Amino acid sequence: MPVVFSEEKTALLDRLRAEARTCQNELTEFPFAYPVAVANALRQCPQDASLEMQWAWRCGAILDAMNFASERGETLIGRLLPPSGTPEEIEAAWAFLDTPSVKERRTTPGQTGHCEPYYQEAFQIGLDGLLDTVRKLAAAAPSGQQQECYRSFAYVLEAFSRMIERAADQAVSPEVAQRCRAIAHRPPQSFREALQLIWFIDLGITMGDHAVLVGPGRLDRRLGAFYAADVAAGRLTYEDAVFDLAQFYLYINKISWASLAYGAMVDGGTVNPLSYAALEAVRHSRLVYPSVGLCVTATTPHDLKRLAVDIIAEGYPNPAFFNDGVIRRGLESYGVPPEASAEYINSTCVEITPCGASNVWVASPYFNLNALLLETMAQAEESQGYAAFEEAFFAHVSQQVAQDVARQNGFRQCRHDNQRRPLQSVFTNDCLARGLDIELGGARYNWVTCSFVGLANCADGLNAIHQEVFEEHSLTLKEFLAILQDDFAGHEAFRQKLLHVLPKYGVDNAAADATVGRIITFIQQECARHRMLPDNSPFIPGTFCWIQHQRLGACTGATPDGRQAGFPFADGAGPAQGRETQGPTAAVRSVCSWNHAPMIGGTAFNMKFPKTILADDASREKLLSLVDVFMAGGGFEMQINTTDNALLQKAIEHPEDYRDLVVRIGGYTDYFTKLSPQMQQELLMRTQYAEM
């Protein structure tokens, strides 16, 4: 049964939820940028300071400028107040920060965050113990860059403890204040102390190091022992834990841009009560973040999976299902030891990164498969046959991959030469052991993942070219391209043939599915040819789209699968919109027809059912059976929308009445009324199954 809170607790969560939504509506840039603090730090930092200490000064200044809101009833503290400074001071600070010489020093290209920090050492020895360790390492280090890294680590740890002490001073509740004063120095000794420290670590890295999307990760694993001890001692109940986690989730929402995500993973293997609580908290936070994923194993309890299905059926699309076995095989193929491969998270949406040891860059970059296919059509010689055409397409993709690998390595070198993230380094293995900042290669895992967008359209398009040009000879390659360049004007009958007569991915058609398999095999082999700075790490593929299936579709002309110019591509691993004509099981079989394990860059499969058919126990069990079929077939991730098209249409017509309507997009959740009109139409076009 769902947890029911008292009126007082419910009212508090309602206030926190409203505040978080207001912040999300107003955020147009990185939240709480602290321009005055950063400008002052850059002005005051000694001219001869090392690059490591320059960034430490900047991080420390932000941590020292952070102030917190608090109200009666909160069992945690974590809501930031706006940065201090008069409008004139803020304007002057931005003017200084935007001067070319300063801006060049403070902004660098490439990804950040997308990780779970390493909390365990702080849990074991506390922040004072961690600081003592860093100081001893600094004393033993040779002079030079390694020693400067340790100095920067110590500097930001001192500022981090001061930030927590300030939160204690600003807490309304004496109990919250006491917990903060304790964890500012010693290890946490209770569930609430540990959860509070996790929030402070995530928040400190996000703000101090400007590392976007540092997520909570495996909360049930990290906090399970604390929870069990507190319950045994009578200090905590399951309801208390759900309430605390709901607050925690709402804090995340307050610092989040829309259309992003913060990853939280629920363990489906070594399950404990917090595995259930982490899902139950979604019912009470009811906003888009964090992106909660359930890791499904062969031993995942039925009632845990059923809890996720029940939450989805109630209209909250947040829980997604991840295939633990497939993901672990993928991680091990890229060098993660078997004993460590269970320690991963959905770093934001569906991209997988190792827990506590990651400087993985995700979605770097997105490749537009269909634009590359159109370019190949313009260049290829059809007289050589279809096999040669497909080979020419793959060769063109290969050239684009090589160019973008070089570009990403250039970004990596730029970051190596110009940026440091000292607080993130403290909480990332193996930065302390190596004496290296995360930007210098201190992290254990430094791979880069990319994403190939429009997979289903590309496969269906290749099949159309094969049949129409090379089998039926109904037109030449150049004639086909000319029709596409005119967006099918005067050729609607031909477009309908492409859409409704030719074989499609998503209907369990072996030939159509095999084309997807060939593309995936090529992508995997092509990415494996490349290596990334700073340590020869792999370049890893995915088909995760985020919102790029709409963005890239908007700038791409008509494609040979029958899609018209500007329309969004299919998202992730799934079929193109409206093409799953043989029901959900056939769609699952198609999606599971190829090897998902190498796609550690992330891949998502969206399904859509009307909420009305999930109202009873039997239909929910059928949905759970479909999830099990997907997992048994080797699928990577499944996410489910249960919002009726009629409701979506009402939201388009009256957005002011549906501002909190949440939907699943391409691996993440978002507010429907904040989506672009094109993305809203894309959701409406997705196949909605009328039955299981």
KOLNULO-448105 format. One record per residue: x, y, z of N, C-alpha, C, O in turn. Coordinates in steps of 0.05 Angstrom, whole numbers, plus 5000, padded with zeros to 4 digits. Example, Ala and Ser with C-alpha at 12.3 -4.5 7.8 and 13.67 -1.06 7.14 Angstrom:
! KOLNULO-448105
526448865156524649105156526449345156528549345169 525749555142527349795143525850015157526850235161 
***
This chain:
! KOLNULO-448105
501749765000500050005000501750255000503850255013 500950464986502550714986502650835014500850805030 504950955019505351095045503551345045503451495025 502251395067500551635070501751805093502051705115 502352055087503552225107501352385122499052405113 502152505144500452675159499852935142501252985123 497853085150497253335136499553525137500153665117 500953535160503253715163505453645143506653815130 506153385142508253305123507453335094509053425078 504953275088503953315061504053605053504853675031 503353785071503354075065506254165061506754335043 508154065076510954135072511954055045513154215031 511353805037512253715011510853874989512153934968 508353944993507054114973508454384970508754484947 509254504992510754764990513454734976514154894960 514854514983517454474971517154414941518754504925 515054274934514554204906513954464890515054504868 512254634901511554884888514055064885514355194864 515755074905518155234903520055124882521155274866 520254864881522054734861521054794833522654854815 518354774829517354824802517655114794518255174770 517455304813517855584806520755624797521255774778 522655504811525455524804525955414776527355534760 524755184770525155054744524055234722525255244700 521855364727520755544706522455784701522455894679 523955874722525556114719528456064710529756254701 529455824712532255774706532655784676531355634661 534455954668535255974640538255924636539155894614 539755914658542555854657543255694682541555634698 545855634685546655464708545655594733546155834738 544255444751543055564774545155674794547255544799 544555904805546156014826549156034817550855894829 549656194798552356204786554456344804556756324799 553556494824555356634843557456804829559856774833 556556994812558457154797560157334814562557364809 559057444835560557624852562757474866565057564867 562157244877564157074891566356984872568756994879 565556904848567656804829569357034820571857004818 568157264813569657494804571657584826573957644820 570757594851572557674873574857464876577157544880 574257214873576257004876578357034855580757014860 577557084830579457104808581157354811583457364803 579957564822581457814826583557784849585757884847 582757634869584457624894586457394893588457394908 586057194875587956974874590757074867590957224848 592756984881595557074875596257024846595556824834 597657214834598357194806600056954799599956844777 601656874819603556644814602356374823603756174824 599756374829598456124838598455924815598055994792 598755674822598555454802595655444792593855544804 595355314769592655274758590855124778588455184780 592054934792590554774811589454964833587054934841 591155144843590255314865588355534855586655634870 588655624830586755814819583855704819582055844827 583555454811580955334810579955264839577555274844 581855214856581155164884580055424897578055414912 581355644891580355904901577455954891575756034907 577055904866574455944854572355764868570255864876 572955514871571055324884570555404913568355404922 572755464927572455544955570755794959569255804978 571055984941569556224942566556174939564956284953 565855994921563055924917561955784941559755844951 563455584952562555444976562155634999560255605015 563855835002563656025023561356225019560456355038 560356234994558156424989555356294990553356424987 555256034994552755884993551255915020552455875041 548755985018546956015042544455855037543555805014 543155775059541055575058538455675070538455815090 536255595057533555645069532755395085533655175080 531055445105530255225122527555305134526955535140 525855095139523355155152522654925171523754705169 520854975189520054775208518854535194517254555176 519654295203518654055192520553915173520353675169 522454065161524453945144526353775161527353865181 526853535153528653355167531453375155533353255166 531753515133534353575120534453875115532554015119 536853965106537154235097538654225070540454065067 537754385051539154365025538054555004539154554982 536154725011535054914991536755164991536855305012 537955224969539755454968538155714966536155734952 539255914979538256184976539756314952541956224945 538456504938539856634916542456764925542756844948 544456774908547056894915546757184923544957324913 548357264942548257544951549557724931551057644913 548957984934550058184916547858364906545658284899 548458624905546558814893546558784863548358664852 544458884850544358874821546858994808547858894787 547859214820550259344809552659164812554359144794 552959034835555158854840555158614821557158534810 552758504817552458274799553158354770554458214756 552158584762552658684735555658724731556758654710 556958844751559858894748561358634748563358604734 560458444764561858184765561658044738563657934728 559258044726558957914700560658064678561757934660 560758324680562358474661565258384663566658354642 566258344687569058254691569357964681571257904666 567457784688567657504680567457464650568457264639 566057644636565657614607567757754591567657754566 569757884603571957984588573457754575573757544588 574357784550575457544536577657394551577557144551 579457534564581657394577580757234601581757014606 578757334616577657194639575756974630575956754641 574157024610572256824601573756574590572856354594 575956624577577556404566578556224588578855984585 579156354612580256194634578056044649578655834662 575556134648573456014665571555834649570055684662 571655834623569855664607571455494588573255584574 570855234589572255044572570154854560568054814572 570754734537568754554524568754274537570454214553 566654124530566553844539564553794561563353984571 564053544567562053464587563053494615565453514620 561253494634561853494662559953304677557953224665 560553244702558753104719557852834708559552664701 555252784707554152534698555352294714556252104703 555252324740556652124757555452114785554052294793 556051894798555651874827558451904841560251754834 558752094859561252114873561851874891560051704895 564251864900565051644919564651744947566251894958 562451664959561651754986562951585008563251675030 563851345001564351145022566651225040566551165064 568751355029570951435047570151645067570951635091 568551835059567452035078565651895098565651975122 564251685090562551535109564351385130563551355153 566651305121568351145139570151315158570351245181 571251535147573151685164572351975168573652115183 570152065156569252335160570852535144572952465133 569852785143571252985128573853065141575853125127 573953065168576553125181578552905174580952965169 577752655174579552435168580452455139582752395133 578652535121579252565093581352795090583252765074 580953015104582753235102585553155113587553235101 585553005134588152915145589552735126591952745123 588052555112589252385091590552545069592752495061 589052755059590052925038592653065046594553085031 592653175071594953315081597453135082599653215076 597052885091599252695092600252625064602652605060 598452595045599252545018600752775006602752744991 599853015013601253255003604053275014605953345000 604353205039607053225052608953015040611353065039 607852795031609552585019609952614989611652474978 608452784977608652814948611052984939611853164954 612252924916614353094906613253364899610953394893 614953554899614153824891613253824862614153654846 611554004855610554024827607553974826606154034846 606553874803603753864799602253684818600053754827 603453464825602053284844601653414871599453394882 603653554881603353684906601353914904599753954923 601254054882599354264878596454154878594654274888 596153924866593453794866592653734895590353794902 594353624911593653564939593053824954591253824971 594554034949594054284962591254394955589854494972 590554364930587854454921585654284934583554384941 586154024937584253844949583753934978581453944987 585953984993585654065021584254335023582554365041 584854515006583654785007580554765004579154885019 579654604985576754594980575354425002573054475008 576754225013575554075035575054255059572954225072 576954425065576554615087574054795082572454835099 573854895057571555065050568954905051566855005058 569054645043566754475043565654435072563254445076 567454385091566654365119565454625129563454615144 566554845121565455105129562555135118560855245131 562155055093559455065081557454915098555255005103 558254675107556354505123555854635150553654635160 557954745162557654885187555755125184554155185202 555855265162554055495157551255385154549355515164 550855165141548155045139547054985167544655015172 548854885185547954835212546955095226544955085239 548455305222547555565233544955655222543455805236 544255585198541855685185539555495186537355565177 539855265198537755065201535755155223536655235244 533155135217531155195237530954985258530655045282 531254735250530954505268533554465283535654435271 533454445310535954385325537054115318539554075318 535353925312536353655304537853665278539953535275 536853815258538253835233540853985237542853905226 540854195253543354345259545354165272547754165265 544553995291546353815304547553615285549953565286 545953515267546953315248548953445229551053325222 548453695221550353835203552953885217555153845205 552853975241555454035256557053775259559553775259 555653555262557053295265558453215239560853155239 556953215217558053105192559953305179561353235160 560053555189562153735179564953635186566853735175 565053445205567753355214567953045216569852935206 566052925229566252635234564552475214562952585200 564852205214563252045196560352045204559752085228 558452015185555652005192555051745209556351545204 553151775227552551545244549551475243548651305259 548051595225545251525222544451565193545851675177 542051455187541051485160540851775152541651845130 539751945169539352225161541952375159542252545142 543952305176546552435173547852355147548952525133 547652095139548852005115547452125090548752205071 544752135091543352255068543952545066544252655044 544152685089544852965088547653005076548053195061 549552835083552252865073552252815043553752945028 550752615033550552565005549552814990550652894970 547552945001546553184988548653404988548953544968 550053445010552053655011554353594991555253774978 555153344988557253274969556353334941557753454925 553953234934552853284907552553584901553353684880 551553734921551054014917553754164916554054344899 555654094933558154234933559654204907560854394897 559653954896561053914870559554054848560854184831 556954044848555354174827555854474826556354584805 555854604849556154894850559054974850559855144834 560654854867563454934870565154874846566755044838 564754644834566254564810564754594784565754534763 562354694786560654724762560554464746560954474721 560154254760559953984747557053914746555853834767 555853934723552953904720552153604722553553434712 549853554736548653294737550353094753550952874744 551053174777552352994796550052874812548753014828 549452624808547052504818547452334843549652274851 545252274857545452124882546251834879547551714896 545651714856546551444850545051224866542551224867 546551044878545450804890544750854919546150774938 542550994924541851074951541250834969542050834992 539950634958539350404975541850254984542050155006 543850234966546350104974547950274994548950175014 548050534989549750705006548550745034550050775053 545950735035544550805061543350565075542250595097 543450335063542050105074542850035102541149975119 545450035107546349955134545550165155544850095177 545650425148544850635166541850605172541050635195 540250555152537350515155536850285174535250315193 538050055169537549815186538249875215536849785233 540550005220541350065248539350255261538650215284 538450455247536550645258533850515264532650565285 532850345246530350205251530550015275528750005291 532849875277533249695299533349835326532449735346 534350085325534550245350532050405355531950535376 530050385338527650535342527750835335526150995343 529850905320530251195313528951275287528651515282 528051075271527051135244525050935236525150695244 523151015220521150825208521450835178522751015166 520150645164520050645135518750895125519651015105 516550985138515251235130517151465132517151645114 518751475153520651695156522651695132523251915121 523551465125525551445103524351545077525651685061 521851465071520451555046520251865047520651995027 519451975070519152265072521752405067521852605053 523952305079526552425076527452405046528552605036 526952185033527752155005526152334987527152444968 523552364994521852554978522952834980523052984960 523752925004524953185007527553204990527953404976 529153004992531652984977531153024947532553174934 529152874937528452894909527653184901528353284880 526053304919525153584913527453774914527453974899 529453734931531853904931533253884904534154094893 533453644892534653614866533153774845534353914828 530453774846528953914827529354214828529154354808 530054324852530354614854532854714840532854944832 534854544837537354644824537554544796539754554784 535454444784535554304758534354474736532154584739 535854494714534554584689532454394681532554154688 530454484666528654304653530154164630532154264620 529153924623530253764601532953634608534353544590 533653634633535953484642535053264662532653234666 536953124673536152914692538352854711540752904706 537652754735539552674755538952384761536652304767 541052214758540551924760540551814788542151894805 538551644794538351494819537651204811535751164797 539251014821538850734813537850574837538850604859 535850404833534850224853535849944848535649844826 537049824868538349564865536249344865534649314884 536049194843534248974842535448704849534148504848 538048714857539348464865539448434895537948284907 541248584908541448584938539448784949540149004958 536948704948534748894955534548934985535048745001 533949174993533349235021530949425022530049515001 529849495046527449665047527749935032525850045023 530250035031530650295017530250264987529750464974 530550024976529949984948527050054942526350174922 525349974961522450034958521950334964520450464951 523350434985522850714993523750904970522451104966 525850834956526851014935524851034912524551244899 523350814907521150824888518650964899517451134886 517950894924515651014936515851314938513851454936 518251424942518651714944517851854918517152094919 517951714895517051844870514151924872513352134861 512551764885509651824888509252094903507252234898 511152164920510752394937512352644927511552874934 514452604912515752834900514252924875513853164871 513552734858511752774835512852974815511253084799 515353024815516653194794518453024777518552784780 519953154759521353004739523952874749524952684737 525152984770527752884778527652764807525952834822 529552584813531552464795530252264777527952174780 531852174757531051974738531551704751533851604752 529451574762529851334779529651094761527751044746 531750924763531850674748531950434766533350434786 530450224759530449974774532149774758531549714735 534249674771536049474759534749204762534449104784 533949084740532548824741534548604737536048594718 534548414756536148174755534347934756531847954758 535547704754533947454755532647414782530747264785 533747554803532647514830531147754840530347764864 530647954823529048184833526348094842524847964828 525648164867522948084877520648184860520748404850 518648014857516348094842515048344853514148514837 514848374879513448594890514948864886513749074886 517648854883519149094877518549184848518049424843 518648994829517949064802515049154800514349334785 513249024815510449104814510049384826508349534816 511649464846511449734856512149934834510750134832 514149884819514850064797512650074776511950294767 511449844769509249844750506849994761505550144747 506249964787503950104799504350404797502550554791 506750494803507350784802507050884773505851104769 507950734754507650814726504750824718503851004705 503250614726500350604720498750834732496750914721 499750944753498451174766499151434752498051644759 500851424731501351664715504051784720504652004709 505751664736508451764740510451604723510951374730 511451714701513151544683516051514692517651404678 516651614716519451634724520851364727523051334715 519751164741521350914742521750794715519850754700 524250724709524950584684526250324692527250294714 526150124674527249864679529849824664529949854640 532049764678534649714667535349424670534849294691 536649314649537449024649540249004661542249054648 540348914686542848894700544848714686547248784684 543948484677545848294665547048404639549448374634 545348524622546348644597548348864602550448874590 547649044621549449264627552049174639554249274632 552048974656554448874668556248744647558748774647 555048594628556648474606557948694590560248674582 556448904584557549124569559949254584561949304572 559549314609561649444625564149264626566449364623 563849014630566048824631567548814604569948774603 566048844582567348844556569149084552570949084535 568649294567570249544565572349564588573449774593 572749334602574949324621574249354650576049354667 571649384657570949394685571049114696569748934685 572449064719572648794730569848694738568148844746 569448424735566748314742565848384770563448434775 567748394789566948464817566048754820564848824841 566748924801565949204802563749274783562749504784 563049094765561149164744558249214754556649324739 557649134778554949184789554749474800552549564806 557049614802557049884812556950084789558950194780 554550124779554050314757551550464763549850384780 551150694750548650844751547750934724549350944705 545150994722544251144699545051434704543751574719 547251514692548551764701546752004700547052184716 544852004682542752204681540252074670538252034685 540252004645537951884632538351584630537351434647 539851494610540451204607543351154602544150924600 545051364601547851324598549051204623548351284645 550751004620551750844642554550944649556250964632 554951004675557651074685558250924710556450874726 560750854715561450704739561250884764561851124763 560250774785559850924810562551004823564350834824 562751254831564951334848567651354835569651414849 567851314809570451304796570451414768572051334751 568551584762567951654734568651934726567852134740 570151964705570352214689569452154661570652254642 567351994659566251924633564752154621563152284635 565352224596563752424581561552274565562152074551 559152354568556952224555555952384531556252624530 554652244512553352374489555252574476554552804470 557752484472559752664461561052544436563052404438 559952594413557552754407555152584400555152344405 553052714389550852584377551352574346552052774334 551052334335551352304306548652284292546952124301 548252434271545752424256545952224234546952284212 545051974239545351764219543951824193544851754172 541651954195540052004171541252224153540952204129 542452424165543852624149546152494134546652554111 547552314147549752164134548751984112550051944091 546351864116545151704095544451864071544951784048 543352104075542652274052545152364037545052384013 547252424052549752504039550852274022551952314001 550652034033551551794018549951763992551051693971 547351803993545651783970546551973948546351913924 547452203956548352413937551052343924551652443903 552552173937555352123928555751843916557551803900 553951653923554451373916553851313887552351453874 555051103877554550993850552850743852553650543863 550350763842548450543845549150303828548150083833 550750343808551450123789552949893803553049673793 554049953826555649753840554049573858555149383869 551449623860549749443876549249533905550649723915 547249403918546549493944548749453965549249623982 550049233964552149173984554349393983555249484004 555049483959556949703957555849963968557350123980 553250003964552050253974552150254005552850454017 551350024017551450014046554250044056554750174077 556149934042558949964050559850254048561350354065 558850394027559550674024558350844047559551034057 555950764055554650904078556250864103556851054117 557050624108558650574132561350714131562350814152 562550734108565050874105564651174111566451304123 562451284103561851564108561451614138562451814149 560051424151559751444180562451434193563051574212 564151254183566851224195568451484194569751554213 568251624171569651874169568652084189570252224201 565952084193564852274212565652204241566252384257 565751954247566551864274569451954279570052054300 571251904260574051984263574352284268575952364285 572852444253572952734256572052814284573352984297 569952694294568952774320570552664343570652784364 571752434339573652334360575952534363576752594385 577052624341579152824342578253074356579753194372 575753154351574653394364574453354394575153534409 573353124402573053074431575753054444576153144467 577752934431580452924443581653204445583153264464 580953384426581753664429580553794453581853944467 577953734458576653844482578053734507578453884526 578753484507580053364530582753494535583453554558 584253554514586853684517586453964528587954054545 584354104518583754374528583154364558584154544572 581654174566580954154595583454094611583854204633 585153914601587653844615589354094619590554124640 589354264599591154494600590054734615591454904624 587354744619586054984629584254964652583555164664 583354724660581254704681581954494702583354294696 580954544726581154354747578454334762576954534762 577854104774575454074791576353934817576053694820 577354094835578553974859576653824878577353614888 574153934882572353794900571353534888571153334902 570653534863569853294849572153084850571652844853 574553174848576852994849577052854876577752624877 576553004897576652884924574852644927575452454940 572452664913570452464916570252284891568152184884 572552254877572752084853575151904855577452004856 574751644855577051464854578251464825576651464806 580851484821583051454840584651714842587151704842 583251934843584652194843586552224867588752324864 585652144890587352174914589751984912592052064918 589251744904591451544902593551634881595951584885 592651754860594551834838595652114842597552194829 594352274860595252544863594652714839596252894832 592452654825591752794801588852894802587052754811 588453134793585853244789584353074768585552954751 581653074770580052924751580553014722580352854703 581253264718581853364691584553284681585153324657 586253174698588953084691589052784687591152674681 586752654690586752364687586752214713587451984714 585952344735585952224761583752004764584151824780 581552024750579451834753580151564741581851534724 578951354752579451084743578451034715579650894699 576151154709574851114683574551384668573251564679 575751404645575751654629574751614601575451774583 573051414597572151374569570251594561569251754577 569651604535567751784523565651624509566251444494 563051694514560951554500559651744479559551994484 558751634458557451794437554651674432553951464444 553051794416550351694411549651724382550051934370 548551514370547651514342544651544341543151364351 543751764330540851844331539451774305540551794283 536951674308535351604284535851324274535651284250 536451144292537050864284534850734268535350634246 532350754277530150614263529650734236529150594217 529751004234529351134208531451054188530951004165 533951034198536150964181535850674171536250624147 535150494188534750214180532450184161532750054140 530150314167527950304148528550434122527650344101 530150644123531050774098532850604081532550594057 534750474094536550294079534850064066535449984044 532949964081531249744070529649854046529249704026 528750104047527250214025529050254001528250183978 531450344005533350373982533950103970533950073946 534349913987535049643977532749533959533249433937 530249563968528049443953527349613929527049503907 527049873932526050043910528150093888527550083865 530650133897532750203877534149953867534649923842 534849763884536549543876535049283871536149103858 532549253881531049003877528849053856528848913835 527149243861524949293842525649473819524349483799 527849623823528749823803526450013795526250083771 524850093814522550273809523550553804522050713792 525950623813527150883808530050863813531050673826 531551063804534451063809534951203835533251333847 537451173844538251293869538051603868537151733886 538851713845538652003841535752093840535052303851 533951933828531152013827529951993855528352163863 530751793871529751773898530652013914529152133929 533152093911534252323926532752583917532152753934 532152603892530652843883527852863896526953073903 526552633898523952633911524252713941522552863951 526352623954526752703982527352993984526353124002 528953103966529653383967527153563963527153793971 525153453949522553603946520553523967518253603966 521453373987519753304010517253154001515053194011 517552973981515452803970513252953956511152843950 513753213949511653363935510953223909512653163892 508353163905507453023881507952723882507352583862 508952623904509552333906508452213933509752053945 506052303940504852203965504351903964504651773984 503451803942502951523939505551363944505451153958 507751453933510251323938511051333968511951133979 510551563981511151594009509451394026510451274045 506951364019505251184033506150894029505950724048 507250834006508350564002510750524020510950314033 512450724022514750704040513950654069515150504083 511850804077510950794104509350534111509650434133 507750434093505850234100506049974085504749774093 507649954064507949704049510549564054510649324058 512749714054515349594057515749494086514549604105 517449294090517949184117519149404135520649574127 518349384160519149584180520349454205519549234214 522249594216523249524243521049574263519749784263 520649384281518549414302516249234299514449244316 516149064278513948884274514848594274513448414264 517248544284518348274286518848154258518347924252 519848334240520548244212523548194212525148374217 524247944206527047864208528948034190531048114198 528048084165529748234147530148524156532348634156 527948654165528148934174529848944199531549124202 529448754217531048754242533948704237535648814251 534548534217537348474211538848724202541248744208 537548904189538849154181539749314205541949424206 538049334225538849464250541249324262543149454271 541149054262543448904273546048964259548148994272 545948994232548449064217549449344225551849384227 547549534227548449804235549749794263551849924267 548449654281549549644309552249514309554149614322 552549294294555149154293557349344282559549354292 556649484261558549674249559249894269561649954273 557250004282557750224301559650134323561550264330 559049894334560749784355563649754346565549834359 564049634322566749584312568149844305570549864309 566650034294567950294287568850444312571050544313 567150454332567950594357570350464370571950594382 570450194368572650054381575350114368577450054380 575350234345577950304332579250554344581550604339 577750704360578750964370579350954399578250804415 581151134407581951164435581951454443582351634427 581451504469580951774479583051854500584151684515 583752104500585452224520583952214547581452224547 585352214569588252234572589751974574592151964577 588251744574589551494581588851264562588651034571 588251334537587651124517585050974524584850734519 583151124534580551004541578850944516579351064495 576950774519575250704495573250924488572551094505 572450914463570351084453567950904450567950714434 565750954465563650754469560950854457560251084461 559550684442557150774428554650754446554550614466 552550894437549850864447547950964426548751064405 545350924431543351034413541451224429539251284419 542351304452540751494469540451754454542251854441 538051874457537452114441537052364457537452584447 536252344483535552584499533352724483531152614480 533852974473531953114456533053144428531853294411 535253004422536553054396535052924373535453004350 533252734378531652624356529852844345529152844321 529053034362527453254352529253474340528653574318 531353544354533153754344534453684318534453844299 535553444316536853364291534753314269535353364245 532453204276530353164257529453434245528753444221 529353644261528453904252530154014230529254174214 532753944230534554064210535353864188537253904174 533853644186534453434166532053404147529753404155 532753384122530653364102529253094103529752934121 527453054084525952804082527852564079530052594067 527152334090528852104090527551874076525051864074 529051684066527951474049526051274063524951094049 525651294088523751134102520951244100519051114109 520551474088517951604086517551834105515451974104 519451874123519252104141519552364126521352384108 517852564132518052824118520053004132520852964155 520953204117522953394127522153524153519853604156 523953544171523553684196522253524218522153604241 521153284211519753124232521852984250523952904240 521252954276523152824293523752534285522052394274 526252454290526952184285525752004307524752094327 525951734302525351544323527351584346529651664341 526451534370528251574393529451304402528051104402 531951314409533251084422533250834405533850834381 532550614418532650344406529950274392529750074379 527950444396525250374388524750424359526250564345 522450304349521550364321520750654318520350794337 520550734293519651004287516651034294515250834296 515851274299513251334309511051214292510951254268 509251054305506950944292507450694276505550604262 509850584276510450354259510250084273510749874260 509650084299509449824313506649724310505049724329 505949634286503149564279502349284287500049214285 504249124297503548854305503448804335503448584344 503249024350502849004379505449024394507649014383 505249044421507649094437509648864438512048904439 508648614437510448384439512248374414514548314416 511048424391512648424366514648654367516948614357 513948884377515849104380518149024398520449084392 517548894420519648804439521448614425523948634428 520448424409522148234396523948364376526348294374 522948564361524648714343526948854358529248834350 526248994379528249144394530248964406532649044410 529448724414531348534426532748354406534148164414 532548414380533648244360536648284356537948134342 537748494368540648564365541848594393540548614413 544548594393546048584418546148864431547449044420 544948894454544849154468547249204486547849434493 548648994493550749014513552949224507553749364526 553849254482555949454477554949744480556549924480 552349784481551250054480551250184508549250284517 553550184521553750304547553450604546552850734567 553650724523552951004519550051054523549151284524 548450844526545650864532543850814509544350914487 541650664514539650634494536950594508536850454528 534850714498532250704511530150594492530250644468 528250454504525950364489523350464502522750394524 521950644488519550764498517150604490516850514467 515350554509512750444503510550624515511050764534 508150604502506050794510503350644511502550504492 502050664534499450534539497550734550498350914566 495050724543493150904557492750824586492750584593 492551024603492350974631489850804638489950654657 487850824622485350684627485550374627484150244640 487450274611487649984609489449864631489949624632 490550034648492249944670490949994697492350024717 488350004697486950064722486549824740486049864764 486849584729486349344746488849184750490849224735 488749004769491048844776492048664753494448634748 490148544738490848364717492448504695494348394685 491548744687492948894666495748974675497648984659 496049044700498749114710500548874710502948904705 499448644716501148404715501948344686504148244682 500148394667500948354639503148544631505048464617 503048794640505148984634507748894646509848904634 507648794671510048684683511148444668513648414666 509448284658510348054642511748144617513748034608 510748364605512048474581514848584587516648544572 515048704611517748794620519548554623521848564614 518548344634520248104638521047984611523347884608 519247984591519947884564522148054553524047944541 522048314556524048494546526748434559528848424546 526748404585529248344599530348074591532748054586 528647874589529647604581530747604553532447454546 529647784536530547804508533147954505534247964483 534148074526536748224524536448514520538348644512 534048624525533748914523535249064544535748964566 536049314537537749474555536049624575536549604599 534149784565532449954583529749984570529450024546 527649974587524950024579523750244596524050244620 522250434583520850634598518050664586517650624562 516150734603513350714595511850964602511951064624 510451064582508551284586505651174588504950994573 504151284607501351194610499451444609497551454624 500051624592498451864588496851854562498051814541 494251874564492551844540493052074521493652304529 492852024495493152224475491052454479491652684473 488652384488486652594492487552794513487153034511 488852684534489952864555492153034544492353274551 493952924528496153074516495053294498496053524498 492953244484491753444466490553664483490753904476 489253604505488153804523490453984534490154224537 492653854540494954004551496054194530497054414537 496054124505496854304484495054544482495954764478 492454494484490454704481490354884506489755124504 490854774529490654924555493054864572492754744593 495354954564497854884579497854984608499054864625 496355204613496355304640495055114660495555134684 493454934650492054734668493654484672492854304687 495854444657497254194657500254234661501854084650 501054434676503854504678505554284692507954284688 504254114707505653904721505453624708506153424720 504353624684504053364669506853274660508153414645 507653034669510252934665510152704645508352524647 511952694625512052484605514952394602516852534609 515252154591517852044583518552134555516852124537 521052214551521952304525523852094514523151874508 526452174510528351994498530351894519532751904515 529351794542531151694563530751854589531751774610 529352074588528952234612525952324613524452274594 525252444636522552544639522552844637524552974644 520252964628520153254626517253334628515353174627 516853594632514153704633513053744604514353874588 510753624599509753624571509353904561510053954537 508354084577507754354567510254524562510054734550 512554434571515054574566516454474541518454594533 515454264530516754154506516054334482514154484482 517754324462517254464437514754354424514054114429 513354504407511054394393511654144377510053964375 514154144365514853904349515153654367514353434359 516253694391516553464409513853374420513453134423 512153564425509453484433508053314412506753114418 508253394387507053244365508452964363507052774356 511052954367512452704366511252504386510952274380 510752604411509552434431506752334423506052104427 505252514411502552434402502752224380500952044378 504852234364505052044341506051774350505851584334 507251744374508151484382505851294384503551364391 506351044378504250834379503250804407504850764426 500650824411499350774436497950514435496050484419 498850314450497650054449494950044463494850124487 492949944450490349934462489949684480488049674496 491849494478491649254494494449144498496349214483 494748964517497348844523497948624502500148504504 
***
